[in-house]
Amino acid sequence: MSEMLTLTLPDGATRQVEEGTLPRDVVGSIGQRLLRDALAVEIDGQVQDLITPLRKGGSFKVLTSRDPDALDVLRHSGAHILATAVRRLRPDAKIGFGPSIEDGFYYDFEVEEPFTPEDLEKFESEMRKVIAEKYPFVRAEVSQSEARQKFADDPLKLERLSEFREDEIISTYTDGPFIDLCRGPHIPDTSYLKHFKLLHTAGAYWRGDEKRQMLQRIYATAFFNKEDLEAHLHRLEEAKRRDHRVLGHQLDLYSTDQRVGPGLILWHPRGAIIRNEIENYERDLILRHGYELVYTPHIVSEKLFQISGHLENFKENMFGAMDVEGASYRPKPMNCPGHICIFQGHSRSYRDLPIRYAEFGTVYRYERSGVLHGMLRVRGFTQDDAHVFCTPEQVPSEIERLLDLVDEMLKTFGYPYTIELSTMPEKALGSVEQWNQAQDLLSDVMRKRGQEFTIDEGGGAFYGPKLDFKLIDAIGRKWQGPTVQLDFNLPERFDIEYTGADNAPHRPVMLHRVLVGSMERFVGGLIEHYAGAFPVWLAPEQVRVIPIADDFAAAARSVADRLKAIGARVHVDDRSETLNYRIREAETLKVPYMAIVGKREAESDAVALRIRGAGKKQDVMPVADFIETVKTQLTTRALTL
């Protein structure tokens, strides 16, 4: 006798079905129209397709194209349809994995020659044939020996099969001639995939291991309707236009050099101006918020990281040790242990707390070469790091202050944001009780403040939970921004103490926080957010003064001198090149203002003003008025011209 399962429908009604019943039969019993629209079902929050037997009861929800979770099912099936097309045209291709991912899907293949753009066109055309043939996705449960026989010519699949437990269900899916080792879920048949696009190829190590063979990964995307696909492709084109690596070169902001080493950024003068403006702004901001500036060494004794737990929990991300007179030293991956040492340099009283230390501290972390990406993923970067040492009673008010600080900073740069509360990871220091207490403290402050947030299960740092601020850029992408971390563990490991009002020793609480986070990543993000067209206060060059002929060069230099007197960054372009050539160069460098000086302007102490983004439009403006305009832009840190 099969066990009976109880399914609870969204309206509260229940159904009793035998274990092993197919979800499509349950959906059909609810209504044939619903069955026509159904793509998958959700059982107690877990998505499965219509042909995977039910093995547990619980809440039962039918997923249609209106449900966000159904898009993952469509994309996962899109990966299989892609593999079907590739194997038709390239039978020699060994198959790897093909999951859905954020914004699309991919499939990995092992081939002797990399795929070309022409190959992608052929694969996409073949996919449309597979879709038109309306192959159903057929699921089968097989034994280990049966599976090995089916995938005898696919070593990547055989490797995966060797990792299955004896009691684990092995399932395959077939669509037409193609069979894949897969747990699902899938759409009912290939015809459901209508709006898709193959995007590009990239090399990818098998299982993400750089010691293994390089595979060819084909990236693609799919949506339920044409409009969503076109909007996504437009966003991709816009992202390409904003690529900080291209703009960084075009605007002469930064570079990398293999002689220096991958993942290590060389800031050019124009990029250094942007960085310096951010640091100056933030330095003034945090001093106003009660911080004290400190500096700590770039390399420190390995003993410090033994105490902190970094060698135990973070070693794979640290650079190797160097021998110094028989002792091991490492480049620091974090600034917090150094700040703790400064705190412990004196005895502390409860009257001294809170103490807030801040540092623009450069740290070094080992990242695999395959994940390095311009300024966004690097091996050496500067953090605007800070640590607050406070009493347990002061924690809620300090978190409030940090939330105010982050909000003020992000508004200055024009970023809306969301907040995630990241909870205890699998690899963590301290007790579950400590973690729960810390997580509750953070969430209580947020709720009392009326601040919306979501939960990122298991996303905390190894020493404490954190608030992650996700910046939303001009085209809707999210970037990692500020973090606020609550830490009971490092004070314990370093035996940090202060003397309380009762004259007894007490343990302080530590709050870790960054505002921009990595300066490199933040500036890379700003380049893409503004598409290189920075607000005046951040622009490396704020005004370019262009005399139309040598006769007006003196008048142009006079305009520049008066602008420099208010702190503006100005360049006079009095080269012998044509006026149009000089204007085009200023446009290429995305200079906010061009002040053109000719006979009329020189005689009337005016400029013909061209504003970035306004095309060929020119307005004649008295120099005094223009200077006042620029001054207002600088003092208010205006985001628009």
Secondary structure as UniProt FT lines:
FT   STRAND          4..8
FT   TURN            10..11
FT   STRAND          14..18
FT   TURN            19..20
FT   HELIX           23..30
FT   HELIX           32..37
FT   STRAND          40..43
FT   TURN            44..45
FT   STRAND          46..48
FT   TURN            50..51
FT   STRAND          58..63
FT   TURN            65..66
FT   HELIX           68..89
FT   TURN            91..92
FT   STRAND          94..95
FT   STRAND          100..101
FT   TURN            102..103
FT   STRAND          104..110
FT   HELIX           117..132
FT   TURN            133..134
FT   STRAND          138..142
FT   HELIX           144..150
FT   TURN            151..153
FT   HELIX           155..161
FT   TURN            162..163
FT   TURN            166..167
FT   STRAND          170..175
FT   TURN            176..177
FT   STRAND          178..181
FT   HELIX           190..192
FT   STRAND          195..205
FT   HELIX           206..208
FT   TURN            210..211
FT   STRAND          214..223
FT   HELIX           226..241
FT   HELIX           244..250
FT   TURN            251..252
FT   STRAND          254..255
FT   TURN            258..260
FT   TURN            262..263
FT   STRAND          266..267
FT   HELIX           269..288
FT   TURN            289..290
FT   STRAND          292..293
FT   STRAND          299..301
FT   HELIX           302..308
FT   HELIX           310..313
FT   HELIX           315..317
FT   STRAND          322..324
FT   TURN            325..326
FT   STRAND          327..331
FT   HELIX           336..343
FT   TURN            344..345
FT   HELIX           350..352
FT   STRAND          355..364
FT   HELIX           369..371
FT   TURN            374..376
FT   STRAND          380..390
FT   HELIX           392..394
FT   HELIX           395..413
FT   STRAND          417..422
FT   HELIX           432..449
FT   STRAND          454..456
FT   TURN            457..458
FT   TURN            462..463
FT   STRAND          466..472
FT   TURN            474..475
FT   STRAND          478..487
FT   HELIX           489..493
FT   TURN            494..495
FT   STRAND          498..499
FT   TURN            501..502
FT   STRAND          505..506
FT   STRAND          509..518
FT   HELIX           519..529
FT   TURN            530..532
FT   TURN            536..538
FT   STRAND          543..547
FT   HELIX           550..552
FT   HELIX           553..564
FT   TURN            565..567
FT   STRAND          570..572
FT   HELIX           579..588
FT   TURN            589..590
FT   STRAND          593..597
FT   HELIX           599..604
FT   STRAND          606..611
FT   TURN            612..613
FT   TURN            615..616
FT   STRAND          619..622
FT   HELIX           623..636
//
